[in-house]
Amino acid sequence: MGTTTAGPELLVELDRSARRPLHAQLEDGLRQAIRSGRLVARSRLPSTRALAADLGVSRRMVVDAYSQLLAEGYLEARQGAGTYVAETAVAPRPATIESRPRPPAFDFFPGSPDLSTFPRRAWLRALRETLREAPDQALAYPDPRGAPELRRALAGHLSRVRGVVANPEAILVCAGVSQGLAFVARALGVARIAVEDPSLPVHRAILEARGASLSPLAVDEDGARVEDLPRLAREVGPIGAVLVTPAHQSPTGVALSSARRAALVAWAKDSASVIVEDDYDAEFRYDRAPLGALQGLAPDRVLYMGTVSKTLAPGLRLGWIVAPANLYERIVEQRMLADQGSPTIDQLALARLLDGGAYDSHLRQARRRYRARRDALVRAVAEHLPGARVTGVAAGLHAIVRLARAVDGLQLMELARSHDVGVYPLGYGYMRPRPVDADLALGYANLAEPAIEEGIRRLAAALAELPPAAPTNDGGAIAR
């Protein structure tokens, strides 16, 4: 009943100091593994030769134990295939891992790129070249700051494309902006952080979980209301940092005006505070050339963050921080305490995409595709949602659609889901949620143009079924 292959490993504990014979302990151990569910029906056992070697016993003892359990019905032998746990063996079913609910067919989730266009061939080529050429030492524990090759590539790319003032020694590679924010919050050690309102709830939750107290910084058509910062400081005390998304405000889609960019930098210098810049969606601007990063105006006051989650795929979990010199080592320390570093092979593959031009080529193609999809969204809204309009700059992976009337966000989400459409009310991005609001944050990047048109048509049908919302006292959508 042994096979020519060793098969899987199996834990069976034998106590050589016990009076009970080893063969009986072995049989009992196998029975218990099956009864407890550690060995489930149809799972293959190690070969008798392999298990005997692993346990340090004679092969005859293992053969006899397998024979006994075969006779009892716990095991079954398959000619030429090995020994397996029998279907009829008494064992509880293993716990199943619940999968995420199926997303709707027309899911306007904001922030997701077109996952079907991930550059698989370029990525696979980069991985192959990395595995072929990387030295053995590349497989050791990673540098917590990030692979030097990727930090050099990022320094060149960010300087050339985003106007970031950076050298490799100022860059730390992390697993996206969410993880980066956790490091930054700990490293800053400030009590109060001003955060754009609305903003991403998960980012606020990360900051609060790391001990920060948050103050809302209102947003209008020119971006974050920087002029409100002195008033906030008088009301709540010193503000140690402010988190902004100046290139394409998340989620309203507006850009921080040049006057406010200058005012924010001046405020940070005067108050000895730190600006945390999430360069959200900066790579995708369709109506004009993108503005350079805020960090380029004041590298000593701005902590810059970016990621490939929107440009390549969020599943890669690769991002970066460019930190002022006085904060860098503290952030590296937080990285060490968390997980010691990002997977090196993926970092080296990304470095190859950046150095070889494949990353830039992918971005050019993505811009053309996403511009066409944003235009398709604008057309569909005009056709199927009378009185609604698309707001914000022509940029990024989502747009704000202002409906003709305020609606109950949860009711609309449920009704839209019954039409197989996923929609996302902007009102839940505020620090004080607005259950009744007129704005929706609709992503278009991961939907083909015909799907965008059909999804908006179905959204219109859901809206037609939605009863009027009860009035609220907390205002409507953001001031513009």
KOLPA-939051 format. One record per residue (C-alpha): residue number from 1; residue in three letters; z, y, x negated. Coordinates in Angstrom, 2 decimals. Layout:
REM residues N
[NUM ALA [Z Y X]]
...
END
This chain:
REM residues 480
[1 MET [0.00 0.00 0.00]]
[2 GLY [-0.04 2.27 -3.04]]
[3 THR [-3.14 4.39 -3.60]]
[4 THR [-5.07 5.52 -6.60]]
[5 THR [-3.87 9.11 -6.05]]
[6 ALA [-0.29 10.19 -6.46]]
[7 GLY [-0.11 12.12 -3.17]]
[8 PRO [2.47 14.75 -2.24]]
[9 GLU [5.92 15.09 -3.72]]
[10 LEU [8.92 14.04 -1.62]]
[11 LEU [12.63 14.81 -1.96]]
[12 VAL [14.86 11.73 -1.62]]
[13 GLU [18.36 12.05 -3.08]]
[14 LEU [19.87 8.98 -4.72]]
[15 ASP [23.52 8.90 -5.79]]
[16 ARG [23.83 6.48 -8.68]]
[17 SER [27.63 6.81 -8.69]]
[18 ALA [27.91 5.58 -5.10]]
[19 ARG [28.77 1.97 -4.24]]
[20 ARG [25.89 1.74 -1.75]]
[21 PRO [22.85 0.07 -3.39]]
[22 LEU [19.98 2.33 -4.41]]
[23 HIS [17.44 0.41 -2.28]]
[24 ALA [19.55 1.05 0.82]]
[25 GLN [19.92 4.73 -0.08]]
[26 LEU [16.16 4.96 -0.49]]
[27 GLU [15.46 3.40 2.90]]
[28 ASP [18.06 5.61 4.59]]
[29 GLY [16.67 8.69 2.87]]
[30 LEU [13.14 7.98 4.11]]
[31 ARG [14.36 7.30 7.66]]
[32 GLN [16.38 10.54 7.68]]
[33 ALA [13.42 12.55 6.40]]
[34 ILE [11.34 11.25 9.32]]
[35 ARG [14.06 11.62 11.97]]
[36 SER [14.92 15.17 10.88]]
[37 GLY [11.33 16.28 10.97]]
[38 ARG [11.00 16.89 7.23]]
[39 LEU [8.30 14.23 7.37]]
[40 VAL [6.20 14.70 10.51]]
[41 ALA [3.82 12.28 12.18]]
[42 ARG [0.58 11.70 10.25]]
[43 SER [1.95 13.17 7.01]]
[44 ARG [1.07 11.15 3.91]]
[45 LEU [3.72 9.70 1.60]]
[46 PRO [3.49 9.56 -2.19]]
[47 SER [2.08 6.41 -3.69]]
[48 THR [4.69 3.79 -4.52]]
[49 ARG [3.97 4.24 -8.23]]
[50 ALA [4.36 8.06 -8.03]]
[51 LEU [7.57 7.97 -5.97]]
[52 ALA [9.10 5.36 -8.28]]
[53 ALA [8.34 7.54 -11.30]]
[54 ASP [9.74 10.65 -9.57]]
[55 LEU [12.99 8.88 -8.60]]
[56 GLY [13.39 6.91 -11.81]]
[57 VAL [13.51 3.53 -10.02]]
[58 SER [11.35 0.42 -10.13]]
[59 ARG [8.10 0.37 -8.25]]
[60 ARG [9.25 -2.87 -6.56]]
[61 MET [12.17 -1.00 -4.98]]
[62 VAL [9.79 1.56 -3.44]]
[63 VAL [7.35 -1.15 -2.27]]
[64 ASP [10.23 -2.97 -0.55]]
[65 ALA [11.48 0.26 1.09]]
[66 TYR [8.00 1.11 2.39]]
[67 SER [7.64 -2.48 3.68]]
[68 GLN [10.94 -2.25 5.55]]
[69 LEU [9.98 1.03 7.24]]
[70 LEU [6.53 -0.37 8.05]]
[71 ALA [8.24 -3.25 9.83]]
[72 GLU [10.51 -0.87 11.72]]
[73 GLY [7.56 1.27 12.87]]
[74 TYR [8.39 4.40 10.92]]
[75 LEU [5.36 4.08 8.66]]
[76 GLU [1.81 2.81 8.90]]
[77 ALA [-0.53 1.72 6.12]]
[78 ARG [-4.17 2.76 6.17]]
[79 GLN [-6.49 0.57 4.18]]
[80 GLY [-7.66 2.44 1.11]]
[81 ALA [-6.05 5.70 2.29]]
[82 GLY [-2.33 5.30 1.66]]
[83 THR [0.93 5.21 3.64]]
[84 TYR [1.61 7.67 6.49]]
[85 VAL [4.37 8.52 8.93]]
[86 ALA [3.59 6.66 12.15]]
[87 GLU [2.56 8.55 15.28]]
[88 THR [5.35 6.78 17.20]]
[89 ALA [8.06 7.71 14.70]]
[90 VAL [11.02 9.44 16.29]]
[91 ALA [10.94 12.98 14.92]]
[92 PRO [11.23 16.41 16.49]]
[93 ARG [8.11 18.52 16.54]]
[94 PRO [8.13 21.09 13.77]]
[95 ALA [8.68 24.69 14.76]]
[96 THR [5.39 26.45 15.35]]
[97 ILE [4.60 29.87 14.00]]
[98 GLU [3.61 32.15 16.82]]
[99 SER [0.30 33.83 16.16]]
[100 ARG [-0.30 37.43 17.09]]
[101 PRO [-1.73 37.98 20.56]]
[102 ARG [-5.49 38.08 20.69]]
[103 PRO [-6.64 41.67 20.29]]
[104 PRO [-8.77 43.03 23.13]]
[105 ALA [-12.52 42.66 22.79]]
[106 PHE [-12.89 46.45 22.62]]
[107 ASP [-9.96 47.49 20.48]]
[108 PHE [-9.86 51.18 19.56]]
[109 PHE [-6.99 50.65 17.13]]
[110 PRO [-6.86 53.75 14.90]]
[111 GLY [-6.78 53.30 11.16]]
[112 SER [-8.69 50.05 10.71]]
[113 PRO [-11.91 50.03 8.66]]
[114 ASP [-14.85 47.80 9.47]]
[115 LEU [-13.43 44.54 8.16]]
[116 SER [-16.78 42.76 8.56]]
[117 THR [-18.27 44.94 5.82]]
[118 PHE [-15.67 44.23 3.16]]
[119 PRO [-17.72 43.86 -0.05]]
[120 ARG [-17.09 40.13 -0.40]]
[121 ARG [-19.78 39.51 -3.01]]
[122 ALA [-18.69 42.39 -5.21]]
[123 TRP [-15.03 41.38 -4.85]]
[124 LEU [-15.78 37.73 -5.60]]
[125 ARG [-17.82 38.73 -8.64]]
[126 ALA [-14.97 40.92 -9.86]]
[127 LEU [-12.48 38.08 -9.36]]
[128 ARG [-14.69 35.62 -11.24]]
[129 GLU [-15.18 38.01 -14.12]]
[130 THR [-11.46 38.73 -14.21]]
[131 LEU [-10.50 35.04 -14.25]]
[132 ARG [-13.11 34.29 -16.89]]
[133 GLU [-12.26 37.15 -19.23]]
[134 ALA [-8.60 38.03 -18.67]]
[135 PRO [-6.28 36.77 -21.42]]
[136 ASP [-3.58 34.25 -20.60]]
[137 GLN [-0.99 37.01 -20.91]]
[138 ALA [-2.46 38.64 -17.78]]
[139 LEU [-0.81 35.85 -15.79]]
[140 ALA [2.66 36.73 -17.05]]
[141 TYR [5.12 38.83 -15.05]]
[142 PRO [3.25 42.02 -14.16]]
[143 ASP [3.89 45.49 -15.49]]
[144 PRO [5.91 47.12 -12.65]]
[145 ARG [3.89 50.29 -13.11]]
[146 GLY [0.65 48.41 -12.50]]
[147 ALA [-2.00 46.84 -14.70]]
[148 PRO [-3.06 49.34 -17.40]]
[149 GLU [-6.72 48.66 -16.61]]
[150 LEU [-6.28 49.70 -12.97]]
[151 ARG [-4.18 52.74 -13.81]]
[152 ARG [-6.89 53.94 -16.22]]
[153 ALA [-9.60 53.33 -13.63]]
[154 LEU [-7.62 55.12 -10.93]]
[155 ALA [-6.94 58.10 -13.18]]
[156 GLY [-10.66 58.57 -13.73]]
[157 HIS [-11.60 57.97 -10.11]]
[158 LEU [-8.96 60.25 -8.59]]
[159 SER [-9.74 63.04 -11.03]]
[160 ARG [-13.49 62.81 -10.38]]
[161 VAL [-13.45 62.28 -6.61]]
[162 ARG [-10.22 63.90 -5.37]]
[163 GLY [-9.43 66.52 -8.00]]
[164 VAL [-6.10 64.86 -8.78]]
[165 VAL [-4.47 65.80 -12.08]]
[166 ALA [-3.42 62.41 -13.37]]
[167 ASN [-3.23 60.26 -16.44]]
[168 PRO [-2.51 56.53 -16.40]]
[169 GLU [1.10 57.13 -17.44]]
[170 ALA [1.74 59.07 -14.21]]
[171 ILE [0.38 56.36 -11.89]]
[172 LEU [2.30 53.51 -10.27]]
[173 VAL [0.45 50.80 -8.34]]
[174 CYS [2.13 49.68 -5.11]]
[175 ALA [1.41 47.61 -2.00]]
[176 GLY [0.09 50.48 0.09]]
[177 VAL [1.54 53.77 1.28]]
[178 SER [4.27 52.10 3.36]]
[179 GLN [5.82 50.44 0.33]]
[180 GLY [5.22 53.55 -1.73]]
[181 LEU [7.17 55.66 0.76]]
[182 ALA [10.12 53.29 0.48]]
[183 PHE [10.14 53.74 -3.31]]
[184 VAL [9.75 57.50 -3.03]]
[185 ALA [12.54 57.91 -0.49]]
[186 ARG [14.98 56.10 -2.76]]
[187 ALA [13.79 57.89 -5.88]]
[188 LEU [13.99 61.36 -4.31]]
[189 GLY [17.55 60.83 -3.14]]
[190 VAL [17.26 63.87 -0.86]]
[191 ALA [19.16 64.16 2.38]]
[192 ARG [16.54 65.98 4.44]]
[193 ILE [12.76 65.46 4.65]]
[194 ALA [10.42 67.45 6.88]]
[195 VAL [7.77 65.27 8.49]]
[196 GLU [4.68 66.30 10.41]]
[197 ASP [5.09 65.93 14.15]]
[198 PRO [3.28 63.89 15.36]]
[199 SER [3.04 61.36 12.54]]
[200 LEU [3.04 57.59 12.06]]
[201 PRO [6.28 56.17 13.53]]
[202 VAL [6.39 53.39 10.94]]
[203 HIS [6.46 55.95 8.12]]
[204 ARG [9.36 57.77 9.74]]
[205 ALA [11.19 54.47 10.19]]
[206 ILE [10.74 53.64 6.50]]
[207 LEU [12.16 56.99 5.40]]
[208 GLU [15.13 56.77 7.75]]
[209 ALA [15.87 53.20 6.69]]
[210 ARG [16.18 54.51 3.12]]
[211 GLY [18.76 57.08 4.13]]
[212 ALA [16.69 60.20 4.77]]
[213 SER [17.32 62.55 7.68]]
[214 LEU [14.07 63.80 9.19]]
[215 SER [13.14 67.14 10.68]]
[216 PRO [9.93 67.60 12.72]]
[217 LEU [7.30 69.97 11.34]]
[218 ALA [4.97 70.93 14.18]]
[219 VAL [1.18 70.58 13.87]]
[220 ASP [-1.50 72.82 15.33]]
[221 GLU [-5.23 73.30 14.83]]
[222 ASP [-4.65 74.39 11.20]]
[223 GLY [-2.44 71.43 10.32]]
[224 ALA [1.28 71.41 9.60]]
[225 ARG [3.00 74.70 10.47]]
[226 VAL [4.19 75.46 6.96]]
[227 GLU [5.58 78.81 8.12]]
[228 ASP [8.25 76.90 10.07]]
[229 LEU [9.84 75.44 6.93]]
[230 PRO [12.17 78.41 6.20]]
[231 ARG [13.42 78.32 9.79]]
[232 LEU [14.02 74.57 9.57]]
[233 ALA [15.99 75.07 6.36]]
[234 ARG [18.20 77.66 8.05]]
[235 GLU [18.83 75.33 10.99]]
[236 VAL [19.46 72.02 9.21]]
[237 GLY [20.14 72.92 5.60]]
[238 PRO [18.07 72.49 2.44]]
[239 ILE [14.88 70.47 2.81]]
[240 GLY [14.35 68.36 -0.27]]
[241 ALA [10.83 67.16 0.53]]
[242 VAL [8.04 67.46 3.06]]
[243 LEU [5.61 64.66 3.93]]
[244 VAL [2.10 65.84 4.82]]
[245 THR [-1.40 64.43 5.36]]
[246 PRO [-3.46 67.52 4.48]]
[247 ALA [-6.94 66.00 4.22]]
[248 HIS [-7.00 64.54 7.76]]
[249 GLN [-3.71 64.88 9.58]]
[250 SER [-2.40 61.57 10.83]]
[251 PRO [-2.80 61.20 13.73]]
[252 THR [-4.15 64.49 15.19]]
[253 GLY [-7.21 64.59 12.92]]
[254 VAL [-6.97 68.26 11.88]]
[255 ALA [-7.11 69.48 8.28]]
[256 LEU [-4.52 71.68 6.60]]
[257 SER [-6.05 75.13 6.22]]
[258 SER [-6.51 76.67 2.78]]
[259 ALA [-3.98 79.41 3.58]]
[260 ARG [-1.34 76.87 4.53]]
[261 ARG [-2.10 74.72 1.50]]
[262 ALA [-1.30 77.70 -0.72]]
[263 ALA [1.76 78.59 1.36]]
[264 LEU [3.10 75.03 1.16]]
[265 VAL [2.80 74.97 -2.62]]
[266 ALA [4.52 78.36 -2.86]]
[267 TRP [7.34 77.14 -0.61]]
[268 ALA [7.83 74.02 -2.72]]
[269 LYS [8.09 76.06 -5.90]]
[270 ASP [10.45 78.62 -4.41]]
[271 SER [12.73 76.00 -2.86]]
[272 ALA [12.52 73.48 -5.74]]
[273 SER [11.34 70.89 -3.21]]
[274 VAL [8.81 68.09 -3.44]]
[275 ILE [5.58 67.74 -1.45]]
[276 VAL [4.72 64.12 -0.68]]
[277 GLU [0.97 64.03 -0.07]]
[278 ASP [-0.42 61.05 1.81]]
[279 ASP [-4.16 61.47 1.14]]
[280 TYR [-4.93 59.85 4.48]]
[281 ASP [-8.63 59.27 5.27]]
[282 ALA [-9.63 61.69 2.50]]
[283 GLU [-12.66 59.58 1.53]]
[284 PHE [-14.32 59.98 4.94]]
[285 ARG [-15.45 63.51 5.81]]
[286 TYR [-18.76 63.71 7.67]]
[287 ASP [-19.49 67.36 8.45]]
[288 ARG [-18.91 68.82 5.00]]
[289 ALA [-17.64 67.98 1.53]]
[290 PRO [-13.97 66.98 1.53]]
[291 LEU [-11.33 69.30 0.18]]
[292 GLY [-9.69 68.34 -3.08]]
[293 ALA [-6.23 66.86 -3.03]]
[294 LEU [-3.31 69.22 -2.65]]
[295 GLN [-1.83 67.68 -5.78]]
[296 GLY [-4.44 69.45 -7.90]]
[297 LEU [-2.84 72.80 -7.04]]
[298 ALA [0.65 71.85 -8.26]]
[299 PRO [0.94 68.52 -10.07]]
[300 ASP [4.57 69.24 -10.93]]
[301 ARG [5.58 69.69 -7.27]]
[302 VAL [3.29 67.24 -5.43]]
[303 LEU [3.74 63.49 -5.34]]
[304 TYR [0.35 62.02 -4.41]]
[305 MET [-0.21 58.71 -2.58]]
[306 GLY [-3.36 56.76 -1.74]]
[307 THR [-4.53 53.28 -0.80]]
[308 VAL [-7.56 51.03 -0.32]]
[309 SER [-6.34 50.03 3.16]]
[310 LYS [-8.91 52.32 4.80]]
[311 THR [-11.66 52.09 2.21]]
[312 LEU [-11.69 48.32 1.60]]
[313 ALA [-9.16 46.38 3.69]]
[314 PRO [-5.45 46.69 4.52]]
[315 GLY [-4.95 43.01 3.71]]
[316 LEU [-5.40 43.73 -0.01]]
[317 ARG [-2.08 45.63 -0.06]]
[318 LEU [-3.06 47.88 -2.95]]
[319 GLY [-2.12 51.53 -3.20]]
[320 TRP [-0.93 54.03 -5.77]]
[321 ILE [1.46 56.87 -6.45]]
[322 VAL [0.79 59.76 -8.83]]
[323 ALA [4.20 61.20 -9.53]]
[324 PRO [5.51 64.29 -11.34]]
[325 ALA [7.07 63.45 -14.68]]
[326 ASN [10.62 64.08 -13.48]]
[327 LEU [10.28 61.47 -10.71]]
[328 TYR [8.10 58.81 -12.30]]
[329 GLU [10.72 56.67 -14.01]]
[330 ARG [12.96 56.72 -10.93]]
[331 ILE [10.07 55.38 -8.83]]
[332 VAL [9.33 52.70 -11.42]]
[333 GLU [12.98 51.67 -11.24]]
[334 GLN [12.69 51.26 -7.46]]
[335 ARG [9.62 49.12 -8.00]]
[336 MET [11.51 46.90 -10.41]]
[337 LEU [14.36 46.48 -7.96]]
[338 ALA [11.97 45.61 -5.13]]
[339 ASP [9.55 43.01 -6.50]]
[340 GLN [8.69 43.79 -10.15]]
[341 GLY [5.03 44.56 -9.51]]
[342 SER [1.75 43.89 -7.69]]
[343 PRO [-0.43 40.79 -8.23]]
[344 THR [-2.29 41.34 -11.50]]
[345 ILE [-5.52 39.51 -10.68]]
[346 ASP [-6.21 41.68 -7.63]]
[347 GLN [-5.44 44.80 -9.64]]
[348 LEU [-7.91 43.81 -12.33]]
[349 ALA [-10.57 43.05 -9.72]]
[350 LEU [-10.15 46.50 -8.16]]
[351 ALA [-10.37 48.09 -11.60]]
[352 ARG [-13.74 46.40 -12.08]]
[353 LEU [-15.00 47.72 -8.74]]
[354 LEU [-13.95 51.23 -9.72]]
[355 ASP [-15.37 51.09 -13.25]]
[356 GLY [-18.61 49.37 -12.28]]
[357 GLY [-19.57 51.69 -9.42]]
[358 ALA [-19.30 49.08 -6.65]]
[359 TYR [-16.41 50.97 -5.04]]
[360 ASP [-18.36 54.24 -4.86]]
[361 SER [-21.40 52.42 -3.50]]
[362 HIS [-19.29 50.83 -0.77]]
[363 LEU [-17.85 54.22 0.18]]
[364 ARG [-21.30 55.80 0.53]]
[365 GLN [-22.44 53.06 2.88]]
[366 ALA [-19.19 53.24 4.85]]
[367 ARG [-19.52 57.01 5.36]]
[368 ARG [-22.98 56.63 6.91]]
[369 ARG [-21.79 53.82 9.15]]
[370 TYR [-18.62 55.55 10.32]]
[371 ARG [-20.41 58.85 10.93]]
[372 ALA [-22.83 57.04 13.25]]
[373 ARG [-19.92 55.38 15.05]]
[374 ARG [-18.05 58.64 15.49]]
[375 ASP [-21.22 60.16 16.95]]
[376 ALA [-21.45 57.16 19.29]]
[377 LEU [-17.88 57.78 20.43]]
[378 VAL [-18.62 61.46 21.13]]
[379 ARG [-21.70 60.49 23.18]]
[380 ALA [-19.82 57.82 25.13]]
[381 VAL [-16.95 60.18 25.94]]
[382 ALA [-19.40 62.82 27.18]]
[383 GLU [-21.19 60.27 29.36]]
[384 HIS [-18.31 58.25 30.81]]
[385 LEU [-15.25 60.56 30.70]]
[386 PRO [-16.13 63.83 32.47]]
[387 GLY [-13.90 66.66 31.35]]
[388 ALA [-12.70 64.85 28.23]]
[389 ARG [-13.50 66.01 24.71]]
[390 VAL [-13.16 64.83 21.14]]
[391 THR [-10.98 67.03 18.93]]
[392 GLY [-10.22 67.26 15.22]]
[393 VAL [-12.54 67.46 12.23]]
[394 ALA [-15.41 65.01 11.85]]
[395 ALA [-13.61 62.72 9.46]]
[396 GLY [-11.64 59.52 9.08]]
[397 LEU [-11.64 56.31 11.09]]
[398 HIS [-10.34 57.62 14.41]]
[399 ALA [-10.66 60.62 16.69]]
[400 ILE [-8.41 62.27 19.24]]
[401 VAL [-9.86 62.15 22.74]]
[402 ARG [-8.29 64.70 25.07]]
[403 LEU [-8.60 63.49 28.65]]
[404 ALA [-9.22 65.74 31.61]]
[405 ARG [-5.66 65.07 32.82]]
[406 ALA [-2.35 63.91 31.45]]
[407 VAL [-1.63 60.23 32.06]]
[408 ASP [1.27 57.81 31.76]]
[409 GLY [0.59 56.24 28.39]]
[410 LEU [2.11 52.82 29.02]]
[411 GLN [0.39 52.46 32.39]]
[412 LEU [-2.95 53.36 30.85]]
[413 MET [-2.46 50.89 28.00]]
[414 GLU [-1.71 48.09 30.47]]
[415 LEU [-4.62 48.93 32.77]]
[416 ALA [-7.01 49.26 29.84]]
[417 ARG [-5.81 45.91 28.50]]
[418 SER [-6.72 44.32 31.84]]
[419 HIS [-10.26 45.57 31.15]]
[420 ASP [-10.09 44.02 27.65]]
[421 VAL [-9.79 47.46 26.02]]
[422 GLY [-7.12 48.59 23.56]]
[423 VAL [-6.21 52.30 23.63]]
[424 TYR [-3.42 54.19 21.88]]
[425 PRO [-1.73 57.27 23.42]]
[426 LEU [-0.98 60.04 20.94]]
[427 GLY [2.25 60.91 22.75]]
[428 TYR [4.09 58.03 21.09]]
[429 GLY [3.46 59.52 17.65]]
[430 TYR [5.93 62.35 18.26]]
[431 MET [9.52 62.23 17.10]]
[432 ARG [10.42 62.85 20.73]]
[433 PRO [7.84 60.61 22.43]]
[434 ARG [5.73 62.07 25.20]]
[435 PRO [5.22 59.28 27.74]]
[436 VAL [2.90 61.53 29.77]]
[437 ASP [0.19 63.16 27.68]]
[438 ALA [-3.55 63.82 27.72]]
[439 ASP [-4.45 62.71 24.18]]
[440 LEU [-5.55 59.30 22.95]]
[441 ALA [-5.99 58.27 19.31]]
[442 LEU [-9.08 56.06 19.35]]
[443 GLY [-10.35 54.27 16.27]]
[444 TYR [-14.08 53.65 16.05]]
[445 ALA [-14.67 52.27 12.56]]
[446 ASN [-14.17 48.59 13.43]]
[447 LEU [-16.44 48.66 16.51]]
[448 ALA [-20.22 48.54 16.55]]
[449 GLU [-21.95 51.36 18.39]]
[450 PRO [-22.81 49.30 21.52]]
[451 ALA [-19.19 48.11 21.66]]
[452 ILE [-17.95 51.70 21.48]]
[453 GLU [-20.10 52.67 24.46]]
[454 GLU [-19.00 49.65 26.48]]
[455 GLY [-15.34 50.16 25.56]]
[456 ILE [-15.37 53.78 26.72]]
[457 ARG [-17.12 52.72 29.93]]
[458 ARG [-14.33 50.24 30.58]]
[459 LEU [-11.72 52.86 29.70]]
[460 ALA [-13.25 55.09 32.36]]
[461 ALA [-12.88 52.27 34.89]]
[462 ALA [-9.21 51.87 33.95]]
[463 LEU [-8.61 55.61 34.28]]
[464 ALA [-10.15 55.54 37.74]]
[465 GLU [-7.49 53.02 38.78]]
[466 LEU [-4.63 54.99 37.25]]
[467 PRO [-2.43 56.95 39.69]]
[468 PRO [-1.53 60.57 38.87]]
[469 ALA [1.25 60.86 36.31]]
[470 ALA [4.58 62.41 37.22]]
[471 PRO [5.07 65.87 35.66]]
[472 THR [7.33 66.15 32.58]]
[473 ASN [9.32 68.95 31.02]]
[474 ASP [8.53 68.16 27.38]]
[475 GLY [5.15 69.85 27.18]]
[476 GLY [1.69 68.42 26.94]]
[477 ALA [-0.37 67.63 23.92]]
[478 ILE [0.05 69.46 20.63]]
[479 ALA [-0.60 73.17 20.51]]
[480 ARG [-4.10 74.09 19.35]]
END
